[in-house]
C-alpha cells in the first residue's frame, strides 16, 4: 500500500483544526446539580441556569462539597431549597447571594467563610 504524502502546509492546517476542535470540546459545559438546575464554574464563581426558569429548583445534597475553588455563589430566584452539605467544606466560599430560598438544610454551608 502506498502512503500518500501531504505537503507540510496541510499538516499545519490539520494541526490548527485539531487544536480548534479540542478547544471547542473542552469549553465548560453546564452540569446538573439538582432538580431543574444546572451550573458551570466560571473561574471562582458558580453560575446557575434552569431549563425551566419559572419552575422551582433545588441544589442537591453535597452538590459542591469540598470545592475549595469557589469564592462566590449567586443563587437564582427559582431555587427554593439547598440540600444538606451542598457547600460543605467550601473553605474559600465567602459570598452567597440568595433571595427566595425557603429551606436551607443541615450543614449546607458548614466550613465556609460565608458561614
VMD Tcl script that builds the backbone (N, CA, C; Angstrom):
set m [mol new atoms 345]
animate dup $m
set s [atomselect $m all]
$s set {name element resname resid chain x y z} {
  {N N UNK 1 A 0.850 -1.167 0.000}
  {CA C UNK 1 A 0.000 0.000 0.000}
  {C C UNK 1 A 0.899 1.233 0.000}
  {N N UNK 2 A 0.621 2.162 -0.874}
  {CA C UNK 2 A 1.394 3.388 -0.985}
  {C C UNK 2 A 0.828 4.446 -0.043}
  {N N UNK 3 A 1.695 5.056 0.755}
  {CA C UNK 3 A 1.279 6.145 1.636}
  {C C UNK 3 A 1.267 7.441 0.844}
  {N N UNK 4 A 0.238 8.213 1.050}
  {CA C UNK 4 A 0.145 9.493 0.367}
  {C C UNK 4 A 0.846 10.555 1.205}
  {N N UNK 5 A 1.694 11.320 0.612}
  {CA C UNK 5 A 2.421 12.372 1.301}
  {C C UNK 5 A 1.684 13.693 1.127}
  {N N UNK 6 A 1.460 14.395 2.215}
  {CA C UNK 6 A 0.823 15.706 2.170}
  {C C UNK 6 A 1.881 16.784 2.298}
  {N N UNK 7 A 1.708 17.890 1.610}
  {CA C UNK 7 A 2.648 18.992 1.788}
  {C C UNK 7 A 2.628 19.472 3.245}
  {N N UNK 8 A 3.734 20.046 3.698}
  {CA C UNK 8 A 3.873 20.489 5.083}
  {C C UNK 8 A 2.765 21.448 5.494}
  {N N UNK 9 A 2.350 22.322 4.620}
  {CA C UNK 9 A 1.316 23.296 4.987}
  {C C UNK 9 A 0.002 22.609 5.341}
  {N N UNK 10 A -0.286 21.451 4.744}
  {CA C UNK 10 A -1.510 20.724 5.098}
  {C C UNK 10 A -1.426 20.177 6.511}
  {N N UNK 11 A -0.250 19.725 6.947}
  {CA C UNK 11 A -0.086 19.266 8.311}
  {C C UNK 11 A -0.362 20.394 9.293}
  {N N UNK 12 A 0.126 21.569 8.973}
  {CA C UNK 12 A -0.105 22.715 9.849}
  {C C UNK 12 A -1.585 23.039 9.915}
  {N N UNK 13 A -2.267 22.962 8.782}
  {CA C UNK 13 A -3.712 23.217 8.763}
  {C C UNK 13 A -4.456 22.176 9.583}
  {N N UNK 14 A -4.046 20.922 9.441}
  {CA C UNK 14 A -4.687 19.861 10.216}
  {C C UNK 14 A -4.440 20.039 11.708}
  {N N UNK 15 A -3.216 20.421 12.074}
  {CA C UNK 15 A -2.898 20.655 13.469}
  {C C UNK 15 A -3.721 21.810 14.030}
  {N N UNK 16 A -3.836 22.881 13.282}
  {CA C UNK 16 A -4.643 24.018 13.715}
  {C C UNK 16 A -6.098 23.611 13.882}
  {N N UNK 17 A -6.624 22.855 12.934}
  {CA C UNK 17 A -8.019 22.392 13.023}
  {C C UNK 17 A -8.210 21.516 14.251}
  {N N UNK 18 A -7.257 20.624 14.513}
  {CA C UNK 18 A -7.356 19.747 15.680}
  {C C UNK 18 A -7.334 20.552 16.968}
  {N N UNK 19 A -6.484 21.562 17.030}
  {CA C UNK 19 A -6.434 22.405 18.225}
  {C C UNK 19 A -7.734 23.163 18.425}
  {N N UNK 20 A -8.305 23.677 17.339}
  {CA C UNK 20 A -9.563 24.409 17.446}
  {C C UNK 20 A -10.691 23.493 17.878}
  {N N UNK 21 A -10.735 22.301 17.334}
  {CA C UNK 21 A -11.769 21.339 17.729}
  {C C UNK 21 A -11.596 20.981 19.199}
  {N N UNK 22 A -10.366 20.774 19.626}
  {CA C UNK 22 A -10.098 20.465 21.028}
  {C C UNK 22 A -10.521 21.599 21.935}
  {N N UNK 23 A -10.293 22.839 21.520}
  {CA C UNK 23 A -10.674 23.998 22.327}
  {C C UNK 23 A -12.179 24.071 22.475}
  {N N UNK 24 A -12.886 23.758 21.426}
  {CA C UNK 24 A -14.344 23.789 21.485}
  {C C UNK 24 A -14.848 22.676 22.390}
  {N N UNK 25 A -14.279 21.490 22.280}
  {CA C UNK 25 A -14.792 20.369 23.056}
  {C C UNK 25 A -14.435 20.468 24.534}
  {N N UNK 26 A -13.409 21.248 24.905}
  {CA C UNK 26 A -13.063 21.366 26.313}
  {C C UNK 26 A -13.691 22.593 26.968}
  {N N UNK 27 A -14.466 23.357 26.231}
  {CA C UNK 27 A -15.141 24.517 26.810}
  {C C UNK 27 A -16.079 24.037 27.912}
  {N N UNK 28 A -16.286 24.874 28.927}
  {CA C UNK 28 A -17.105 24.450 30.055}
  {C C UNK 28 A -18.517 24.112 29.593}
  {N N UNK 29 A -19.054 23.072 30.180}
  {CA C UNK 29 A -20.393 22.621 29.845}
  {C C UNK 29 A -21.255 22.705 31.096}
  {N N UNK 30 A -22.517 22.940 30.907}
  {CA C UNK 30 A -23.442 23.001 32.028}
  {C C UNK 30 A -23.661 21.589 32.555}
  {N N UNK 31 A -23.601 21.445 33.875}
  {CA C UNK 31 A -23.808 20.156 34.529}
  {C C UNK 31 A -24.981 20.268 35.487}
  {N N UNK 32 A -25.628 19.160 35.750}
  {CA C UNK 32 A -26.782 19.130 36.646}
  {C C UNK 32 A -26.326 19.119 38.098}
  {N N UNK 33 A -27.012 19.924 38.931}
  {CA C UNK 33 A -26.671 19.956 40.362}
  {C C UNK 33 A -27.919 19.901 41.232}
  {N N UNK 34 A -29.047 19.552 40.655}
  {CA C UNK 34 A -30.281 19.448 41.419}
  {C C UNK 34 A -31.474 19.398 40.492}
  {N N UNK 35 A -32.664 19.454 41.086}
  {CA C UNK 35 A -33.890 19.453 40.291}
  {C C UNK 35 A -34.022 20.773 39.550}
  {N N UNK 36 A -34.141 20.703 38.234}
  {CA C UNK 36 A -34.345 21.872 37.373}
  {C C UNK 36 A -33.223 22.897 37.509}
  {N N UNK 37 A -31.991 22.424 37.735}
  {CA C UNK 37 A -30.895 23.358 37.925}
  {C C UNK 37 A -29.596 22.803 37.344}
  {N N UNK 38 A -28.903 23.654 36.617}
  {CA C UNK 38 A -27.605 23.320 36.049}
  {C C UNK 38 A -26.610 24.394 36.456}
  {N N UNK 39 A -25.321 24.062 36.383}
  {CA C UNK 39 A -24.301 25.020 36.783}
  {C C UNK 39 A -23.070 24.891 35.914}
  {N N UNK 40 A -22.252 25.933 35.973}
  {CA C UNK 40 A -20.890 25.874 35.474}
  {C C UNK 40 A -20.059 26.734 36.409}
  {N N UNK 41 A -18.785 26.391 36.526}
  {CA C UNK 41 A -17.894 27.182 37.357}
  {C C UNK 41 A -17.082 28.069 36.434}
  {N N UNK 42 A -17.258 29.363 36.610}
  {CA C UNK 42 A -16.585 30.369 35.794}
  {C C UNK 42 A -15.506 31.012 36.665}
  {N N UNK 43 A -14.292 30.486 36.587}
  {CA C UNK 43 A -13.218 30.962 37.465}
  {C C UNK 43 A -13.470 30.500 38.876}
  {N N UNK 44 A -13.891 31.427 39.742}
  {CA C UNK 44 A -14.166 31.079 41.140}
  {C C UNK 44 A -15.636 31.282 41.502}
  {N N UNK 45 A -16.470 31.539 40.506}
  {CA C UNK 45 A -17.890 31.791 40.734}
  {C C UNK 45 A -18.742 30.694 40.106}
  {N N UNK 46 A -19.731 30.231 40.836}
  {CA C UNK 46 A -20.674 29.266 40.273}
  {C C UNK 46 A -21.799 30.050 39.608}
  {N N UNK 47 A -22.042 29.733 38.348}
  {CA C UNK 47 A -23.167 30.324 37.609}
  {C C UNK 47 A -24.215 29.240 37.416}
  {N N UNK 48 A -25.478 29.605 37.634}
  {CA C UNK 48 A -26.578 28.659 37.516}
  {C C UNK 48 A -27.482 29.033 36.354}
  {N N UNK 49 A -28.190 28.023 35.851}
  {CA C UNK 49 A -29.274 28.241 34.902}
  {C C UNK 49 A -30.301 27.133 35.108}
  {N N UNK 50 A -31.538 27.439 34.796}
  {CA C UNK 50 A -32.605 26.455 34.908}
  {C C UNK 50 A -33.191 26.189 33.534}
  {N N UNK 51 A -33.362 24.922 33.186}
  {CA C UNK 51 A -34.020 24.618 31.915}
  {C C UNK 51 A -35.422 25.216 31.857}
  {N N UNK 52 A -36.103 25.242 33.008}
  {CA C UNK 52 A -37.438 25.838 33.117}
  {C C UNK 52 A -37.405 26.879 34.235}
  {N N UNK 53 A -36.989 28.116 33.926}
  {CA C UNK 53 A -36.767 29.121 34.975}
  {C C UNK 53 A -38.004 29.512 35.770}
  {N N UNK 54 A -39.192 29.198 35.277}
  {CA C UNK 54 A -40.394 29.538 36.039}
  {C C UNK 54 A -40.764 28.434 37.032}
  {N N UNK 55 A -40.127 27.265 36.933}
  {CA C UNK 55 A -40.379 26.161 37.864}
  {C C UNK 55 A -39.396 26.228 39.028}
  {N N UNK 56 A -39.807 25.698 40.183}
  {CA C UNK 56 A -38.930 25.671 41.348}
  {C C UNK 56 A -37.716 24.780 41.093}
  {N N UNK 57 A -36.602 25.134 41.729}
  {CA C UNK 57 A -35.371 24.368 41.576}
  {C C UNK 57 A -34.756 24.117 42.942}
  {N N UNK 58 A -33.925 23.079 43.024}
  {CA C UNK 58 A -33.221 22.755 44.259}
  {C C UNK 58 A -31.750 22.482 43.955}
  {N N UNK 59 A -30.898 22.734 44.949}
  {CA C UNK 59 A -29.496 22.354 44.866}
  {C C UNK 59 A -29.362 21.073 45.681}
  {N N UNK 60 A -28.886 20.011 45.059}
  {CA C UNK 60 A -28.885 18.700 45.698}
  {C C UNK 60 A -27.873 18.582 46.838}
  {N N UNK 61 A -28.074 17.591 47.667}
  {CA C UNK 61 A -27.186 17.292 48.784}
  {C C UNK 61 A -25.754 17.089 48.292}
  {N N UNK 62 A -24.800 17.744 48.961}
  {CA C UNK 62 A -23.358 17.621 48.687}
  {C C UNK 62 A -22.974 17.995 47.252}
  {N N UNK 63 A -23.760 18.842 46.615}
  {CA C UNK 63 A -23.513 19.199 45.216}
  {C C UNK 63 A -22.127 19.784 44.978}
  {N N UNK 64 A -21.639 20.608 45.885}
  {CA C UNK 64 A -20.337 21.265 45.719}
  {C C UNK 64 A -19.408 21.002 46.908}
  {N N UNK 65 A -19.685 19.951 47.633}
  {CA C UNK 65 A -18.938 19.614 48.858}
  {C C UNK 65 A -17.435 19.588 48.596}
  {N N UNK 66 A -16.701 20.271 49.492}
  {CA C UNK 66 A -15.231 20.313 49.483}
  {C C UNK 66 A -14.630 20.961 48.237}
  {N N UNK 67 A -15.390 21.781 47.551}
  {CA C UNK 67 A -14.846 22.523 46.407}
  {C C UNK 67 A -14.155 23.774 46.958}
  {N N UNK 68 A -12.850 23.786 46.944}
  {CA C UNK 68 A -12.102 24.906 47.516}
  {C C UNK 68 A -11.794 25.994 46.499}
  {N N UNK 69 A -12.255 25.821 45.268}
  {CA C UNK 69 A -12.020 26.806 44.209}
  {C C UNK 69 A -13.004 27.967 44.281}
  {N N UNK 70 A -14.259 27.659 44.579}
  {CA C UNK 70 A -15.293 28.699 44.508}
  {C C UNK 70 A -15.175 29.702 45.653}
  {N N UNK 71 A -15.407 30.969 45.325}
  {CA C UNK 71 A -15.388 32.039 46.328}
  {C C UNK 71 A -16.733 32.753 46.413}
  {N N UNK 72 A -17.562 32.624 45.373}
  {CA C UNK 72 A -18.874 33.288 45.415}
  {C C UNK 72 A -19.915 32.472 44.663}
  {N N UNK 73 A -21.154 32.632 45.130}
  {CA C UNK 73 A -22.294 31.925 44.556}
  {C C UNK 73 A -23.460 32.893 44.492}
  {N N UNK 74 A -24.111 32.940 43.346}
  {CA C UNK 74 A -25.342 33.718 43.197}
  {C C UNK 74 A -26.442 32.716 42.882}
  {N N UNK 75 A -27.342 32.540 43.820}
  {CA C UNK 75 A -28.391 31.537 43.681}
  {C C UNK 75 A -29.618 32.183 43.047}
  {N N UNK 76 A -30.110 31.613 41.945}
  {CA C UNK 76 A -31.237 32.216 41.233}
  {C C UNK 76 A -32.526 32.238 42.055}
  {N N UNK 77 A -33.442 33.092 41.644}
  {CA C UNK 77 A -34.700 33.288 42.373}
  {C C UNK 77 A -35.582 32.049 42.428}
  {N N UNK 78 A -35.463 31.144 41.460}
  {CA C UNK 78 A -36.353 29.981 41.463}
  {C C UNK 78 A -35.840 28.834 42.338}
  {N N UNK 79 A -34.675 28.988 42.964}
  {CA C UNK 79 A -34.177 27.960 43.891}
  {C C UNK 79 A -34.848 28.158 45.240}
  {N N UNK 80 A -35.539 27.139 45.709}
  {CA C UNK 80 A -36.249 27.249 46.980}
  {C C UNK 80 A -35.601 26.396 48.069}
  {N N UNK 81 A -34.738 25.426 47.672}
  {CA C UNK 81 A -34.141 24.551 48.675}
  {C C UNK 81 A -32.664 24.300 48.365}
  {N N UNK 82 A -31.848 24.307 49.435}
  {CA C UNK 82 A -30.429 23.960 49.337}
  {C C UNK 82 A -30.231 22.721 50.192}
  {N N UNK 83 A -29.758 21.650 49.559}
  {CA C UNK 83 A -29.614 20.362 50.228}
  {C C UNK 83 A -28.518 20.328 51.275}
  {N N UNK 84 A -28.584 19.311 52.123}
  {CA C UNK 84 A -27.613 19.109 53.195}
  {C C UNK 84 A -26.201 19.014 52.629}
  {N N UNK 85 A -25.274 19.733 53.240}
  {CA C UNK 85 A -23.870 19.759 52.875}
  {C C UNK 85 A -23.625 20.194 51.422}
  {N N UNK 86 A -24.547 20.943 50.852}
  {CA C UNK 86 A -24.404 21.366 49.448}
  {C C UNK 86 A -23.098 22.113 49.204}
  {N N UNK 87 A -22.700 22.954 50.153}
  {CA C UNK 87 A -21.452 23.723 50.033}
  {C C UNK 87 A -20.505 23.420 51.197}
  {N N UNK 88 A -20.704 22.306 51.840}
  {CA C UNK 88 A -19.898 21.890 52.999}
  {C C UNK 88 A -18.421 21.840 52.619}
  {N N UNK 89 A -17.578 22.451 53.451}
  {CA C UNK 89 A -16.141 22.384 53.222}
  {C C UNK 89 A -15.621 23.252 52.097}
  {N N UNK 90 A -16.445 24.135 51.575}
  {CA C UNK 90 A -16.003 25.077 50.535}
  {C C UNK 90 A -15.298 26.225 51.260}
  {N N UNK 91 A -14.073 25.974 51.679}
  {CA C UNK 91 A -13.366 26.852 52.602}
  {C C UNK 91 A -13.111 28.254 52.072}
  {N N UNK 92 A -13.132 28.458 50.789}
  {CA C UNK 92 A -12.906 29.792 50.222}
  {C C UNK 92 A -14.199 30.506 49.841}
  {N N UNK 93 A -15.341 29.861 50.049}
  {CA C UNK 93 A -16.625 30.483 49.726}
  {C C UNK 93 A -16.913 31.583 50.743}
  {N N UNK 94 A -16.884 32.827 50.273}
  {CA C UNK 94 A -17.047 33.978 51.166}
  {C C UNK 94 A -18.322 34.765 50.899}
  {N N UNK 95 A -18.886 34.664 49.700}
  {CA C UNK 95 A -20.063 35.462 49.337}
  {C C UNK 95 A -21.153 34.558 48.777}
  {N N UNK 96 A -22.344 34.663 49.372}
  {CA C UNK 96 A -23.507 33.918 48.891}
  {C C UNK 96 A -24.657 34.899 48.756}
  {N N UNK 97 A -25.201 34.990 47.550}
  {CA C UNK 97 A -26.376 35.836 47.314}
  {C C UNK 97 A -27.563 34.933 47.027}
  {N N UNK 98 A -28.630 35.117 47.795}
  {CA C UNK 98 A -29.852 34.342 47.572}
  {C C UNK 98 A -31.055 35.210 47.889}
  {N N UNK 99 A -32.191 34.853 47.287}
  {CA C UNK 99 A -33.359 35.696 47.509}
  {C C UNK 99 A -34.600 34.922 47.927}
  {N N UNK 100 A -34.905 33.831 47.289}
  {CA C UNK 100 A -36.161 33.136 47.566}
  {C C UNK 100 A -36.000 31.779 48.217}
  {N N UNK 101 A -34.815 31.471 48.726}
  {CA C UNK 101 A -34.587 30.163 49.347}
  {C C UNK 101 A -35.423 30.069 50.620}
  {N N UNK 102 A -36.215 28.998 50.700}
  {CA C UNK 102 A -37.086 28.795 51.856}
  {C C UNK 102 A -36.559 27.719 52.799}
  {N N UNK 103 A -35.705 26.823 52.279}
  {CA C UNK 103 A -35.238 25.700 53.083}
  {C C UNK 103 A -33.737 25.504 52.862}
  {N N UNK 104 A -32.949 25.829 53.890}
  {CA C UNK 104 A -31.510 25.586 53.858}
  {C C UNK 104 A -31.257 24.427 54.809}
  {N N UNK 105 A -30.864 23.297 54.256}
  {CA C UNK 105 A -30.719 22.067 55.032}
  {C C UNK 105 A -29.505 22.099 55.955}
  {N N UNK 106 A -29.455 21.127 56.849}
  {CA C UNK 106 A -28.405 20.982 57.846}
  {C C UNK 106 A -27.020 21.038 57.206}
  {N N UNK 107 A -26.168 21.825 57.765}
  {CA C UNK 107 A -24.758 21.971 57.380}
  {C C UNK 107 A -24.536 22.298 55.894}
  {N N UNK 108 A -25.497 22.976 55.271}
  {CA C UNK 108 A -25.361 23.332 53.866}
  {C C UNK 108 A -24.123 24.178 53.606}
  {N N UNK 109 A -23.790 25.049 54.555}
  {CA C UNK 109 A -22.648 25.954 54.381}
  {C C UNK 109 A -21.574 25.769 55.458}
  {N N UNK 110 A -21.590 24.645 56.146}
  {CA C UNK 110 A -20.613 24.416 57.210}
  {C C UNK 110 A -19.185 24.369 56.648}
  {N N UNK 111 A -18.283 25.078 57.339}
  {CA C UNK 111 A -16.894 25.100 56.922}
  {C C UNK 111 A -16.569 26.131 55.852}
  {N N UNK 112 A -17.517 27.034 55.576}
  {CA C UNK 112 A -17.298 28.085 54.584}
  {C C UNK 112 A -17.008 29.403 55.283}
  {N N UNK 113 A -16.303 30.278 54.608}
  {CA C UNK 113 A -16.078 31.627 55.145}
  {C C UNK 113 A -17.414 32.357 55.282}
  {N N UNK 114 A -18.354 32.055 54.407}
  {CA C UNK 114 A -19.663 32.707 54.426}
  {C C UNK 114 A -20.528 32.226 55.574}
  {N N UNK 115 A -20.165 31.140 56.220}
  {CA C UNK 115 A -20.963 30.532 57.296}
  {C C UNK 115 A -20.951 31.382 58.489}
}
mol reanalyze $m
mol bondsrecalc $m
mol representation Tube
mol addrep $m
